[in-house]
């Protein structure tokens, strides 16, 4: 069979697209490789999503999921996309690793992103042994310990706040001058008032050291003096940016130099009828609300594209 629409990815962008596809009565297949919610499900607390003064990522994505699944025209399966192609008749084929091939008149890619790995000495070696990229996943293992956070974006600041509920002390390593962060000012001011959190400014992380079992030290460098020193730690959480999950799209659609999908105002890629939404796209802001907006725009655009072809 040929679906009207295939949505790959069931994060906030993909589920938002599914809701709008359901409202348009499009015969839609949603393919998710692991679990609903993407990175959102690991976000402990959200304070900036309209309509909710405070909500967990898991609770918010559950509401997205329930609404998307309420439409009888939406079908959900688990599967991992390995490639996508478009034939001469304009029909797309989405090939998955274990579930086979699926065809549709239009496709929306909400592939999401993953935490960036810097490749520092010791980073891979101590992965799961003191080096972490997910506070929600691992915070409990660091209860009562003195730990560090690398990064100063919104994710780093939010996760540091969450980690302070478990750890004895959280030290945030920031490359910028004192008082300057990449995240929002409200969150920064909140952390500055937290007695369990302190900032180390003008500093980069150079190396991660430990024994055969666990991390023990960090080598940091003062970016003004170039001086390096060892500091003790019982854990380091790395929040230094995102990498899009778009390797399978190389040579298929236009990507920017970092691998993010380039889209127009309709969220359409360089291939007509193929759309992309959320964190995997080249966009100025990566927030839940903008991902949900992307999903809505791409689904409306896809519906009009499909009706126009018919």
N, C-alpha and C positions, 0 to 999 in steps of 0.2 A: 504494500500500500504506500501511498504518498501522503504524508502529513501536510497540513497547511504550513505548520511552523515547527521547527525543532529549536529548543533552548538548551544549550550546553552549560551546565553550572547552575546550582540551586543556592547561591548566596543571596544577598539582599538584592542585587541587580537582577539575577535570574528569576527569583520568586516574584519580584515586582513585575517583570515582563510577563510572567505566567498569569498573574492576576489580570493584567490588561488584555492578554490574549484570551483569557476565559470570558471576560466581559464582551469581547468582540466575537465570541463563539467560533474561534479558530480551532481546528482539530490539531492539538498541540502535544508534542512529546517533550518532556523535560528529562534530560540525562544528567545525573549527578555521580561523580566518581567515588565519593566517600560518604559524606554526611551533610545534611542540609545546614546551611548557614555559613559555610566557608570560615574565614577568619573571625567573623562576627560572633560565632558561637563561643569563642574563647575570650571574648571581651567581658570582664567581670561586671563593670558598671558603665552605663551610658547616661550622660547628663544633657546631651544636646540634640536629642531626636525630638522633633515637634510633637507635642501631645503627651509626652512622658517626662515628668520632672526627673525621674530616676528609674532605670530599668536595666536588667542584665541583658547581655547580648543573646543569651540562650532563650530568655523569655520573649524578647522582641522577635527573634527569628521564628519562634514557634507560632507567633501570631501571623507572621508572613506566610508560613507554611500552611497553616490551617485555612487561611483565606484562599490561597492558590489551589489547594486540594478540594475546595468546595465546588469547583466548576467541573461538571461531568465531561467537558471536552478536553480536559487536561489529563494526560497520562504520565506517570512517573516511573522511571526505572533507574537502577544503579548501573553505571558503566563508565569506562574511560575512553574518551575520544583519542584516536591515534592519527587520523587525518580527515580532511574534508576536501571535496571536489565538486565542480559544477559541470554538468554536461551541456551539450549543444542546445537542448530544449529548455535550459534554464533551471533544471532540477538539481538540487544539491544532494550529495550522498555523504552522510556522516558515518565513518567507519569506527567501530569500537573494538577493543582488544578481545573481549569475550562474548559480547552480545550480538556481534554481526554488524550488518550495514542497515542504515535507516535513511529514507529519502524524504525530502520536504521541498516545498516551493520557496521557502525562506528560512534563514537560520539566524539565531542570536547567540553570540558567544559571550558568556559571563564567566570566563575562565579563572578570574581571580589572580592572586599573587601569593608569594611566600616571602618569609623573612630573608633579607640579604645576608649572605655569609661573606665575611671579609677575607677569610683565608689566612688569618694571623697564625704565627707559630703557636702551637698548642690548642688552637680553636677546635680543629677536628679531633685531635687526640683526647680532649677532655669533654667532648660532646656527650651529654648524659652523665658526666662525672663532675658537675659543677658549672658547665657552660650550658645555658638554656636560651631559648628564643620564645618561650611562652610562659608568662607568669601564672595564668590560670591553671595550666597543666602541672607546674612544678613548684608553686609557691609553698605548699605544705612541707616539701622536703627541706626548706630552708628556715623553718620556724626557729626563732631564737638565735639565728646566725647573723654575722656581719657580712653583708653582700654588696655588690656593685651593679650599677646599671649603666650601659653605654648608649648614649644618644640623648637628644633633647627635643625630638618631635612630639606630636600629640600622643602617639602610641607609647613612647618611652616615658613620658610624664604620667600618663594614666596608669601604666603598669607599675611604675615606681610607687605610686600612691597605694595601689593594691598590695604590692609586696610589703609595704610598711606595716600592714596588718598582721603579718607573719614574722618578719625578720626583726632582729634586735636593732639593726641599723642598716640604712640604705644610702649608699654614696653614689651620686649621679656624676658620671664623667662627661664633661661638655667641652667641645673644641672652641666654643665662642668665648668672647670677653665676658667678664662678670655681668650677670643680669640679662644676658641675651640667650634666648632659646628659640628653637624652630617651632615649638608648639604654642598654644594660646596662653595669653597672659593670666587669665583667670586660674587656670590649672597651675601655672608657675607660682602665683602668689599663694595658692593653697599649700603647695609643697614647701615653700619657704617658711611657712608657719608650723610645719610638722616637725616636732622635736626629734623624730626618728630619721629624718632625711637631711642630708647635706649635699652641697654641690662642690665639685672640683672644676674650676674654670680654666680655659686656655690649655686644655690637656687632651692628649690622644693616648689611646691604648696601643702599645707596641707588641706585647707578647704575653702569653698565658703560661704559667708554670705550675707544676705540682709534682706529687710523687706517683708511684705506680697505681694508686687507687683514686686520688681525687685532686682537684685544683687546690693550690695553696697560695700562690702569689701572682701579682700582675706587674708587668713592667710598663710604667707610664712615662710620658714625656711632656714637659712644660713647653708649649709651643712658642713662648716668648724667649725663654732662656736656653732652650734646646737641651736642658738638663733632664736626664733619665734617672728614675729611682724605682726600687722595688717596694711594693706595698702588700700587706697580707690581705687575703680575702677568703671567704668560704663559699663564694659563688659569684658568677657574672652573668647578667642577662643582657643579651645583645639586641638592641632595637635601633638599627642604623639604616633603615630603608627597606624597600620592597623590590622583588624581582617578579615580573609578570610570568604567568604560566603559558607562554606562547611559543615554545620551541617548535611545535608541530605546524605553526603558521608561517614559518620562514619560507619565502618563495611563493606563498599563497596570497597574502595580503601585504599591504605596505605597513612596515613597522618603523618606529623611530630608532635612534641609535642605542637606546636602552632595551629595546625589544617590546615596548608597549605598542598596542595597535592604534594606528592613526585613523580617526573617524571624523565625519563631518557633523553638522548640527543635528542631523537626523540619527546620528550614531551609526551611520552606514560606513563600511570599510571601503577600500578601493575596489571591491568586487560588488557589483549591483546585487541587491537582495541578501547580502551577507552583512549582518550588523554585529556590533560589539558594545558591551556595557560594563561599567564598574571599574574595579581596580586594575584590570588588564589593559585599559585604554590610556592613551596619552592625554592626560587631563590635568588641570591646574590643582584641583582639590580631590582628595580621596577620602570621602566620609560616607557614612551609611546613607545619609539623606541624599547625597549626590548620586550614589550608586542606584538607589531606588528611583531617582529621577531618570537616570540613564535607562533603566529597565522600562519605565513607562514610555519614554520617547521612542526607544527602539521597537517596542511592541506596536505602538500606534503607526510608526513608519512602516513596519513590516506588513501590517494589516492593509494599509493603503497600497503598498507595492503589490501584494497578492491580489487584491481586488482589481487593481489596475491591469494586471496581466490577464485576469479572467475576462 
